[in-house]
Amino acid sequence: MPIAVLSSEWAVSSGDALLVAFKDKANVRSFGEPLCGMSTANRPFKLSIGSSLNITTAKMASENGTIFGGRIPVDESSSRPVEDVIQ
């Protein structure tokens, strides 16, 4: 069964994870705009001065091993993704 995933630059973090989960699948097409670009995992490190620094420590990867880490491209760029999916 075909699956359409709608994407927007306003979808962040868990939106990135969802799109990555569907990437590389033969029956899936994504429509809209590339996601915000938070397809990474961050870890806070405590500094001796009492503050902390968040550092990216991992990148998301699809089931087939495609590694992301920035904006995730869509299959069909569109400003009207709902209408395009229906077409």
C-alpha positions in Angstrom: 0.0 0.0 0.0 1.4 3.4 -0.9 2.2 5.8 2.0 2.5 9.6 1.7 4.5 11.5 4.4 3.9 15.3 4.6 6.8 17.4 5.6 7.4 21.0 6.7 10.3 23.0 7.9 8.2 23.5 11.1 8.4 19.9 12.0 11.4 19.4 14.3 13.1 16.6 16.2 10.5 13.9 16.4 9.3 15.0 12.9 12.8 14.3 11.7 12.7 10.9 13.3 9.4 10.0 11.7 10.6 10.9 8.2 13.9 9.0 8.8 11.8 5.9 9.8 10.0 6.0 6.5 13.0 6.8 4.3 14.4 4.2 1.9 11.1 2.3 1.7 9.8 1.5 -1.8 6.1 2.3 -1.0 6.7 5.7 0.6 7.0 9.2 -0.9 7.4 12.4 1.0 5.8 15.7 0.0 6.3 19.3 1.1 9.5 21.0 2.4 12.7 19.7 3.9 12.5 19.3 7.6 14.0 21.8 10.1 17.2 19.8 10.3 17.3 18.4 13.8 18.1 14.8 12.8 20.7 14.5 15.5 21.0 13.6 19.2 22.5 16.1 21.7 24.1 15.5 25.1 24.7 18.1 27.8 28.1 18.3 29.3 28.6 20.1 32.6 31.3 22.7 32.6 33.5 23.5 35.6 32.0 27.0 35.8 28.6 25.7 36.5 27.0 25.9 33.1 26.5 23.2 30.5 27.3 22.8 26.8 25.1 20.8 24.5 27.1 18.9 21.9 25.8 16.8 19.0 26.8 13.2 19.7 24.8 11.2 17.2 23.1 11.4 13.8 19.9 9.6 12.8 20.1 6.8 10.2 17.4 5.0 8.2 16.9 1.3 8.3 19.0 0.9 5.2 21.9 2.8 6.8 21.5 6.2 5.1 22.9 8.7 7.6 21.3 12.1 8.1 22.3 14.9 10.4 20.9 18.0 8.8 17.9 18.9 6.7 16.2 15.8 5.3 15.1 16.2 1.7 11.6 15.3 0.5 10.9 13.3 -2.6 8.4 15.9 -4.0 9.1 19.6 -3.1 5.7 21.3 -2.8 4.1 24.4 -1.2 0.7 22.5 -1.4 1.6 19.0 -0.3 -1.9 17.8 0.6 -3.2 18.7 -2.9 -0.2 17.1 -4.5 -0.7 13.9 -2.5 -4.3 13.7 -3.7 -3.1 14.1 -7.3 
